[in-house]
Amino acid sequence: MKKILLTGRDGQVGWELQRTLAPLGEVTAYSRATLDLADSAAVCAAIRALRPDLIVNAAAYTAVDQAESENSLAMQINGQAPGVMAEESKKLGSLLVHYSTDYVFDGTKDNAYIEDDRPDPINAYGRSKLAGEQAIQAVGCRHLIFRTSWVYGLRGKNFLRTILRLAEERTELRIINDQFGAPTWSRMIAGATALSCVRKTPPEGLFHLASGGATSWHGFTQAILELTRHLRTREPVLAAIATREYPLPAARPQNSRLSCERLAAEAGIRLPDWRTALGLCLEN
Ligand SMILES: NC(=O)c1ccc[n+]([C@@H]2O[C@H](COP(=O)([O-])OP(=O)(O)OC[C@H]3O[C@@H](n4cnc5c(N)ncnc54)[C@H](OP(=O)(O)O)[C@@H]3O)[C@@H](O)[C@H]2O)c1
């Protein structure tokens, strides 16, 4: 039986992974309370004690705006801890699965980003996530890095849940319509991870993993409202605004679209269109 070490078990992706990885082996899942990624010695000790065949790191510092003022903590968790995991993984010969983000790019490209495009993050979170990717690559353990985008799900803090709440509280929703990307359901990410890991020879390297198609935050909101209209007692007015009308501490890339052709070609895995996935998620 394979031994699997999972971090971030209470997060959107981690929570789903606990379920989808269960048929693959014996999963030992850590929350922040049981394994703090800011504590390198604890990370080493947990891996050395378990000697896992597979390490899946779904934990991350994901507070994008807060990272601007907590730069060094974000860097410790997102930049350094993955490198520590990679060192231990290399000693054991195990596979390290790690997640990264569209925010490693500056968003100025006209079309979808491919894995070989040059990253150039425009915020502290993006810089910390890029450092994590580079740390793993520098160690050179067996690794699988999935860059994903605009993650939502049925649990945790995410855009879908925020919109569902605000739709009940407000008469008008003013949502950004000049940032483009693919909303991606955490369950789909977990499913693609399990499908990759169950293969006799799992894909290795850097892969983009996001829903098909693209929309804006405004388009995403419109779809959420349409698909949940029958569940609501009231209907807010939806207004489109520009990024500059909603200033936040961290800058966001305008174009977050990720081309996922590499994973489709190498592993035969492709996530459904974002709207299809949203419909499936909302059936829950
Ligand atoms: N969310 C997105 O839109 C998005 C977009 C692109 C890429 N990603 C990447 O996808 C991966 C999964 O993200 P997600 O959406 O599932 O994030 P999430 O819901 O915020 O979950 C992250 C988990 O990491 C845990 N964590 C935070 N600091 C920690 C620490 N010091 N030690 C141990 N655990 C810690 C959190 O614990 P608490 O529950 O205690 O806070 C949380 O359970 C991450 O690598 C993220 O960077 C996310």
The ligand as an SDF file (V2000), in Angstrom:
LIG
                    3D

 48 52  0  0  0  0  0  0  0  0999 V2000
   -7.3210   29.8640   -4.2190 N   0  0  0  0  0  0  0  0  0  0  0  0
   -6.9940   30.1950   -5.4650 C   0  0  0  0  0  0  0  0  0  0  0  0
   -7.7020   30.9580   -6.1310 O   0  0  0  0  0  0  0  0  0  0  0  0
   -5.7350   29.6470   -6.0870 C   0  0  0  0  0  0  0  0  0  0  0  0
   -5.4070   30.0600   -7.3780 C   0  0  0  0  0  0  0  0  0  0  0  0
   -4.2540   29.5330   -7.9710 C   0  0  0  0  0  0  0  0  0  0  0  0
   -3.4660   28.6400   -7.2810 C   0  0  0  0  0  0  0  0  0  0  0  0
   -3.7960   28.2730   -6.0130 N   0  0  0  0  0  0  0  0  0  0  0  0
   -2.9200   27.3460   -5.3080 C   0  0  0  0  0  0  0  0  0  0  0  0
   -3.6210   26.1240   -5.1240 O   0  0  0  0  0  0  0  0  0  0  0  0
   -3.1900   25.4980   -3.9010 C   0  0  0  0  0  0  0  0  0  0  0  0
   -4.3870   25.1660   -3.0320 C   0  0  0  0  0  0  0  0  0  0  0  0
   -5.0450   26.3950   -2.7190 O   0  0  0  0  0  0  0  0  0  0  0  0
   -6.4700   26.4460   -1.9980 P   0  0  0  0  0  0  0  0  0  0  0  0
   -7.3380   27.2950   -2.8240 O   0  0  0  0  0  0  0  0  0  0  0  0
   -6.9000   25.0880   -1.6020 O   0  0  0  0  0  0  0  0  0  0  0  0
   -6.0430   27.2990   -0.7150 O   0  0  0  0  0  0  0  0  0  0  0  0
   -6.7620   27.4310    0.6920 P   0  0  0  0  0  0  0  0  0  0  0  0
   -8.1870   27.0200    0.5970 O   0  0  0  0  0  0  0  0  0  0  0  0
   -6.4110   28.7840    1.2040 O   0  0  0  0  0  0  0  0  0  0  0  0
   -6.0080   26.3210    1.5560 O   0  0  0  0  0  0  0  0  0  0  0  0
   -4.6830   26.4690    1.9280 C   0  0  0  0  0  0  0  0  0  0  0  0
   -4.4660   25.6390    3.1790 C   0  0  0  0  0  0  0  0  0  0  0  0
   -3.1090   25.8440    3.5950 O   0  0  0  0  0  0  0  0  0  0  0  0
   -3.1230   25.9840    4.9970 C   0  0  0  0  0  0  0  0  0  0  0  0
   -1.9800   26.7480    5.5080 N   0  0  0  0  0  0  0  0  0  0  0  0
   -1.7850   28.0830    5.4950 C   0  0  0  0  0  0  0  0  0  0  0  0
   -0.6440   28.3890    6.1270 N   0  0  0  0  0  0  0  0  0  0  0  0
   -0.1140   27.2270    6.5560 C   0  0  0  0  0  0  0  0  0  0  0  0
    1.0360   26.8740    7.2890 C   0  0  0  0  0  0  0  0  0  0  0  0
    1.8890   27.8020    7.7380 N   0  0  0  0  0  0  0  0  0  0  0  0
    1.2680   25.5690    7.5390 N   0  0  0  0  0  0  0  0  0  0  0  0
    0.4070   24.6260    7.1220 C   0  0  0  0  0  0  0  0  0  0  0  0
   -0.7080   24.8740    6.4430 N   0  0  0  0  0  0  0  0  0  0  0  0
   -0.9630   26.1700    6.1560 C   0  0  0  0  0  0  0  0  0  0  0  0
   -4.4030   26.7020    5.3170 C   0  0  0  0  0  0  0  0  0  0  0  0
   -4.7120   26.4630    6.6590 O   0  0  0  0  0  0  0  0  0  0  0  0
   -5.8550   27.2750    7.4340 P   0  0  0  0  0  0  0  0  0  0  0  0
   -7.1170   26.5890    6.9720 O   0  0  0  0  0  0  0  0  0  0  0  0
   -5.5450   27.0260    8.8640 O   0  0  0  0  0  0  0  0  0  0  0  0
   -5.7270   28.6800    6.9960 O   0  0  0  0  0  0  0  0  0  0  0  0
   -5.3790   26.0740    4.3390 C   0  0  0  0  0  0  0  0  0  0  0  0
   -6.0080   24.9490    4.8960 O   0  0  0  0  0  0  0  0  0  0  0  0
   -2.1980   26.4740   -3.2630 C   0  0  0  0  0  0  0  0  0  0  0  0
   -0.8950   26.0950   -3.6080 O   0  0  0  0  0  0  0  0  0  0  0  0
   -2.5270   27.7980   -3.9290 C   0  0  0  0  0  0  0  0  0  0  0  0
   -1.4080   28.6600   -3.9390 O   0  0  0  0  0  0  0  0  0  0  0  0
   -4.9270   28.7380   -5.4080 C   0  0  0  0  0  0  0  0  0  0  0  0
  1  2  1  0
  2  3  2  0
  2  4  1  0
  4  5  1  0
  4 48  2  0
  5  6  2  0
  6  7  1  0
  7  8  2  0
  8  9  1  0
  8 48  1  0
  9 10  1  0
  9 46  1  0
 10 11  1  0
 11 12  1  0
 11 44  1  0
 12 13  1  0
 13 14  1  0
 14 15  2  0
 14 16  1  0
 14 17  1  0
 17 18  1  0
 18 19  2  0
 18 20  1  0
 18 21  1  0
 21 22  1  0
 22 23  1  0
 23 24  1  0
 23 42  1  0
 24 25  1  0
 25 26  1  0
 25 36  1  0
 26 27  1  0
 26 35  1  0
 27 28  2  0
 28 29  1  0
 29 30  1  0
 29 35  2  0
 30 31  1  0
 30 32  2  0
 32 33  1  0
 33 34  2  0
 34 35  1  0
 36 37  1  0
 36 42  1  0
 37 38  1  0
 38 39  2  0
 38 40  1  0
 38 41  1  0
 42 43  1  0
 44 45  1  0
 44 46  1  0
 46 47  1  0
M  CHG  2   8   1  16  -1
M  END
$$$$
